[in-house]
Amino acid sequence: MNSTDEHVLRQRLHAGLDRLAASQAPVGAVLRRGTAARTRRWVAAAAGLAAAGGVIALVVALPGTGRPAASRAAARPGQAGLGPATATPARPAAAPRPAGQVFAAGLAAGVRWRLAVRNMAGPGVGCLPAITLNGGDGDLLAAAPQISGAMTGLALLAPPRGRPGGGYAAVRVRAAVTSIAADLADGTRLTAAAATVRACGRSLRLAGFAYPASGVDRITAYSGTQQVAQASPPASAVSGAGGPAGSMPRPVPGVWQNMWSTGGRALSGRLASGRVGAVGWRISVLLGAGGECFTGSASGPGVAGGITPAGGPVATGGTVCVAIQAPPATAAVQRLRIAPDITGYTALVSPRASYLVARLSGGGTMRLSPVRVAGRSYAALATPAGRTVTSLTLYDGAGQALGTVVPRPAPVAR
């Protein structure tokens, strides 16, 4: 074959290949299949939650995060604590635990909310049922209703100070109650169905709603169409403004106001104790209607300004209360003043933590063992003047680091 024949054959071959249309890569189909698979997983998860609680579970993506609202736990700094701490996970965190059984949900001022009952103790170590808002801000539930009538409990979470908007209400009712209605101060009426949920082996019937900043005038319970109970909450409890001297104090952010009872029974325990020089100190925790309160006390010669005339010790101390939150992935740290020269540190820690190592300014470390109170894990220590905790690292039983928390510096006195 000469070169002319080869040239003619090559042209015919290229012409034949050019007539064959090349198919495009199936990128769109692959993406659609991936989206469909994720959607099926979300739907399956929502269906499982709805089946477990007997209510409708809403799965809502948070703007800009791609995470469902169910995975968010509200976190608020303590009134006199450290505020948010910086947590550095040592490895990817485990998937969040289910946030409880939802009995009310909706949209208020453009923000998704849900009220649920969940266990605020560590998994497998106890059961501490509480009403929660978006997985946090827990209000402990009493074992049994403490008053008679169709409505047996009313808890109100007023708007935080300085933040516009309304609050939330959770009403505990008898089995015969099917719905409640809330007459608002602005003249409108809200209605909410009652739902049955299970917590710690018992059934609870609850209804809930969000209300605007104008407040709630009256709440009415119905059995079908028949009115069976009616109540009016104090204005100071729903407005967040507080009342005059001697009345209800201004609500604490994240802490529910229980109108007809004190909520669940108070649970307390000692977290740590020791000595700084001649002064003895101790730190304890109290879980109750006031939230999660940490108290430090000290006693000894020279504490609180001198020795008593009888020559005995003088006691002093401080308390910081925060909203009851679910156990964190690492630790939630608070600082409190025990004595002029002694600072206390407390931490609600992950139930996975077997021990913690506190690093101190100026060098040195302290190893802490968690203490369980009401199924929750805590750690606490005290430092003398001039020494601060610079970080807390949590370790599991195998000695693997779960994460490190860096407390914020103490506020500068002005």
LUMLUMDO-833464 format. One record per residue (C-alpha): residue in three letters; x, z negated, y. Coordinates in pm, whole numbers, padded with zeros to 5 digits, always signed. Layout:
BEGIN
ALAXZY
...
***
This chain:
BEGIN
MET+00000+00000+00000
ASN+00141+00101+00332
SER+00127-00098+00653
THR-00171+00102+00784
ASP-00380+00017+00478
GLU-00283-00352+00508
HIS-00390-00349+00875
VAL-00731-00197+00792
LEU-00788-00449+00509
ARG-00700-00746+00737
GLN-00947-00625+01004
ARG-01228-00596+00749
LEU-01153-00945+00611
HIS-01167-01107+00960
ALA-01487-00923+01040
GLY-01650-01059+00723
LEU-01541-01419+00794
ASP-01666-01399+01154
ARG-02017-01324+01028
LEU-02025-01657+00835
ALA-02180-01932+01061
ALA-01990-02261+01036
SER-02220-02567+01008
GLN-02174-02857+01252
ALA-02058-03198+01140
PRO-02365-03425+01071
VAL-02273-03680+01337
GLY-02630-03726+01459
ALA-02766-03781+01111
VAL-02501-04040+01033
LEU-02576-04230+01355
ARG-02950-04215+01288
ARG-02900-04353+00936
GLY-02684-04636+01072
THR-02945-04724+01336
ALA-03221-04716+01078
ALA-03023-04945+00847
ARG-02967-05197+01125
THR-03334-05181+01220
ARG-03436-05248+00858
ARG-03205-05551+00848
TRP-03353-05693+01173
VAL-03707-05634+01052
ALA-03629-05800+00718
ALA-03477-06100+00896
ALA-03777-06133+01129
ALA-04019-06101+00839
GLY-03836-06374+00649
LEU-03855-06609+00948
ALA-04224-06534+00998
ALA-04298-06594+00630
ALA-04113-06925+00634
GLY-04286-07056+00947
GLY-04628-06899+00911
VAL-04597-06762+01264
ILE-04487-06441+01431
ALA-04112-06423+01490
LEU-03995-06216+01786
VAL-03650-06055+01772
VAL-03546-05958+02124
ALA-03211-05812+02228
LEU-03048-05991+02519
PRO-02955-05759+02806
GLY-02595-05652+02789
THR-02516-05836+02468
GLY-02693-05658+02186
ARG-02762-05998+02027
PRO-03111-06123+01945
ALA-03255-06398+02160
ALA-03288-06605+01843
SER-02911-06646+01826
ARG-02876-06796+02172
ALA-02859-07176+02212
ALA-02896-07297+02562
ALA-02607-07511+02680
ARG-02607-07723+02991
PRO-02324-07940+03119
GLY-02367-08314+03132
GLN-02476-08473+03456
ALA-02154-08671+03482
GLY-01954-08504+03209
LEU-01697-08228+03194
GLY-01932-07935+03214
PRO-01869-07634+02992
ALA-01545-07646+02798
THR-01338-07344+02699
ALA-01356-07288+02324
THR-01101-07067+02146
PRO-01208-06993+01787
ALA-00915-06970+01548
ARG-01107-06720+01337
PRO-01442-06540+01353
ALA-01728-06790+01367
ALA-01980-06804+01085
ALA-02323-06653+01136
PRO-02552-06884+01337
ARG-02796-07100+01145
PRO-03166-07023+01172
ALA-03301-07174+01493
GLY-03605-07334+01331
GLN-03973-07249+01295
VAL-04124-07097+01608
PHE-04466-07221+01721
ALA-04481-07061+02069
ALA-04299-06777+02244
GLY-04336-06555+02546
LEU-04190-06414+02866
ALA-04160-06623+03184
ALA-04013-06489+03508
GLY-03860-06202+03311
VAL-03688-06434+03061
ARG-03776-06459+02692
TRP-03845-06811+02567
ARG-03947-06973+02244
LEU-04038-07321+02133
ALA-03951-07417+01778
VAL-03894-07713+01549
ARG-03546-07731+01401
ASN-03312-07973+01230
MET-03059-08106+01483
ALA-02844-08273+01216
GLY-02560-08102+01035
PRO-02656-07886+00736
GLY-02685-08085+00415
VAL-02618-08425+00575
GLY-02962-08528+00698
CYS-03272-08418+00879
LEU-03334-08483+01248
PRO-03637-08277+01353
ALA-03679-08190+01719
ILE-03873-07955+01941
THR-03629-07711+02098
LEU-03630-07452+02375
ASN-03439-07139+02272
GLY-03259-07338+02001
GLY-03138-07619+02229
ASP-03264-07894+02460
GLY-03403-08098+02170
ASP-03684-08353+02190
LEU-03681-08578+01883
LEU-04008-08590+01690
ALA-04163-08917+01581
ALA-04238-08952+01211
ALA-04610-08992+01281
PRO-04840-08960+01583
GLN-04836-09276+01791
ILE-05179-09242+01954
SER-05526-09157+01831
GLY-05731-08857+01931
ALA-05702-08482+01890
MET-05390-08455+02108
THR-05128-08695+01975
GLY-04820-08601+02176
LEU-04729-08420+02498
ALA-04371-08331+02593
LEU-04285-08154+02919
LEU-03957-07992+03018
ALA-03959-07954+03395
PRO-03748-07697+03582
PRO-03392-07810+03658
ARG-03318-07936+04007
GLY-03237-07656+04250
ARG-03352-07382+04012
PRO-03674-07197+04090
GLY-03930-07134+03822
GLY-04154-07338+03599
GLY-04125-07554+03292
TYR-04243-07578+02933
ALA-04496-07788+02746
ALA-04524-07876+02376
VAL-04847-08039+02258
ARG-04877-08212+01921
VAL-05232-08198+01786
ARG-05443-08291+01485
ALA-05511-08045+01204
ALA-05860-07960+01335
VAL-05729-07830+01671
THR-05708-07451+01678
SER-05602-07389+02039
ILE-05530-07545+02376
ALA-05595-07434+02733
ALA-05388-07528+03038
ASP-05550-07523+03381
LEU-05273-07461+03632
ALA-05245-07589+03986
ASP-05272-07233+04119
GLY-05620-07195+03967
THR-05528-06984+03665
ARG-05573-07080+03300
LEU-05337-07030+03005
THR-05446-07042+02642
ALA-05223-07096+02337
ALA-05298-07108+01966
ALA-05192-07407+01758
ALA-04955-07340+01468
THR-04852-07543+01165
VAL-04480-07578+01093
ARG-04286-07789+00843
ALA-03998-08017+00931
CYS-03813-08257+00704
GLY-04079-08240+00435
ARG-04382-08293+00655
SER-04630-08070+00834
LEU-04664-08065+01212
ARG-04929-07891+01418
LEU-04808-07784+01760
ALA-04898-07562+02053
GLY-04684-07470+02350
PHE-04675-07273+02672
ALA-04461-07203+02979
TYR-04602-07297+03320
PRO-04513-07191+03677
ALA-04351-07411+03940
SER-04691-07502+04085
GLY-04752-07725+03781
VAL-05028-07813+03536
ASP-05350-07993+03633
ARG-05519-08031+03296
ILE-05471-07959+02925
THR-05772-07917+02696
ALA-05775-07903+02316
TYR-06032-07701+02121
SER-06152-07690+01763
GLY-06289-07339+01750
THR-06500-07321+02066
GLN-06568-07696+02085
GLN-06372-07907+02332
VAL-06227-08210+02152
ALA-05977-08365+02398
GLN-05854-08340+02756
ALA-05561-08489+02949
SER-05389-08454+03287
PRO-05010-08500+03307
PRO-04851-08674+03609
ALA-04761-08429+03885
SER-04402-08558+03896
ALA-04356-08471+03528
VAL-04438-08103+03568
SER-04299-08025+03912
GLY-03943-08152+03875
ALA-03975-08317+04215
GLY-03989-08677+04100
GLY-04228-08933+04238
PRO-04210-09215+04491
ALA-04015-09533+04428
GLY-04139-09711+04118
SER-04296-09399+03964
MET-04150-09157+03710
PRO-03789-09065+03794
ARG-03686-08708+03859
PRO-03666-08529+03519
VAL-03316-08475+03385
PRO-03230-08108+03313
GLY-03274-08037+02944
VAL-03442-08372+02868
TRP-03812-08370+02784
GLN-04061-08614+02935
ASN-04287-08761+02665
MET-04615-08861+02826
TRP-04788-09066+02556
SER-04498-09189+02349
THR-04121-09217+02353
GLY-04076-08927+02113
GLY-03876-08998+01800
ARG-03719-09336+01736
ALA-03387-09407+01904
LEU-03080-09367+01684
SER-02748-09523+01775
GLY-02402-09591+01640
ARG-02049-09685+01739
LEU-01807-09393+01770
ALA-01473-09562+01841
SER-01310-09879+01970
GLY-00962-10002+02055
ARG-00744-10166+02316
VAL-00557-10051+02623
GLY-00317-10330+02699
ALA-00516-10653+02712
VAL-00848-10474+02761
GLY-01072-10395+02465
TRP-01301-10092+02479
ARG-01571-09927+02270
ILE-01777-09606+02286
SER-02123-09562+02132
VAL-02396-09297+02125
LEU-02773-09328+02157
LEU-03013-09044+02067
GLY-03361-09090+02204
ALA-03614-09002+02470
GLY-03340-08998+02736
GLY-03140-08733+02552
GLU-02796-08790+02399
CYS-02636-09080+02585
PHE-02273-09189+02549
THR-02183-09538+02668
GLY-01838-09687+02714
SER-01775-10055+02767
ALA-01464-10263+02826
SER-01393-10633+02841
GLY-01089-10843+02909
PRO-00892-11021+03179
GLY-00889-10836+03508
VAL-01162-10588+03419
ALA-01409-10513+03699
GLY-01210-10689+03966
GLY-01083-11011+03821
ILE-01141-11302+03588
THR-01467-11494+03594
PRO-01463-11850+03731
ALA-01492-11982+03376
GLY-01188-11781+03278
GLY-01377-11554+03037
PRO-01374-11177+03011
VAL-01570-10951+03245
ALA-01756-10657+03094
THR-01789-10316+03258
GLY-01871-09965+03145
GLY-02032-09628+03212
THR-02291-09396+03059
VAL-02342-09021+03059
CYS-02656-08858+02920
VAL-02696-08491+02827
ALA-02964-08280+02661
ILE-02972-08298+02282
GLN-02814-07978+02149
ALA-02762-07843+01799
PRO-02420-07908+01642
PRO-02172-07661+01797
ALA-01932-07421+01626
THR-01641-07624+01766
ALA-01702-07923+01996
ALA-01896-08021+02308
VAL-01686-08265+02513
GLN-01799-08524+02769
ARG-01593-08756+02985
LEU-01703-09103+03097
ARG-01544-09381+03295
ILE-01511-09700+03092
ALA-01305-09906+03339
PRO-01104-09830+03654
ASP-00795-09762+03442
ILE-00961-09635+03122
THR-01126-09297+03066
GLY-01334-09221+02758
TYR-01378-08885+02586
THR-01660-08807+02346
ALA-01727-08493+02147
LEU-02018-08368+01940
VAL-01826-08169+01679
SER-01893-07907+01415
PRO-02014-08055+01084
ARG-01739-07849+00919
ALA-01465-08050+01089
SER-01276-08296+00869
TYR-01046-08419+01145
LEU-00940-08343+01502
VAL-00608-08354+01685
ALA-00617-08453+02053
ARG-00321-08348+02266
LEU-00243-08566+02566
SER-00086-08495+02900
GLY+00275-08604+02911
GLY+00315-08536+02540
GLY+00185-08695+02225
THR-00112-08640+01996
MET-00388-08847+01836
ARG-00562-08770+01507
LEU-00936-08846+01505
SER-01179-08872+01216
PRO-01541-08771+01283
VAL-01809-09040+01269
ARG-02161-08952+01155
VAL-02465-09082+01342
ALA-02811-08951+01245
GLY-02647-08671+01048
ARG-02446-08551+01351
SER-02064-08560+01373
TYR-01887-08719+01668
ALA-01534-08807+01776
ALA-01425-09033+02061
LEU-01112-09183+02216
ALA-00996-09356+02534
THR-00690-09296+02749
PRO-00517-09517+03009
ALA-00465-09425+03371
GLY-00238-09123+03415
ARG-00310-08979+03068
THR-00570-08713+02996
VAL-00680-08511+02695
THR-00556-08155+02739
SER-00710-08007+02421
LEU-00895-08089+02101
THR-00827-07885+01786
LEU-01067-07906+01491
TYR-00959-07865+01128
ASP-01157-07826+00807
GLY-01088-07997+00475
ALA-00827-07735+00383
GLY-00633-07792+00704
GLN-00745-07462+00858
ALA-00805-07470+01233
LEU-01169-07411+01329
GLY-01096-07379+01699
THR-00957-07548+02008
VAL-01154-07687+02301
VAL-00990-07733+02640
PRO-01179-07985+02859
ARG-01218-07908+03223
PRO-01009-08118+03462
ALA-01175-08423+03614
PRO-01339-08350+03952
VAL-01127-08431+04254
ALA-01258-08722+04459
ARG-01345-08630+04819
***
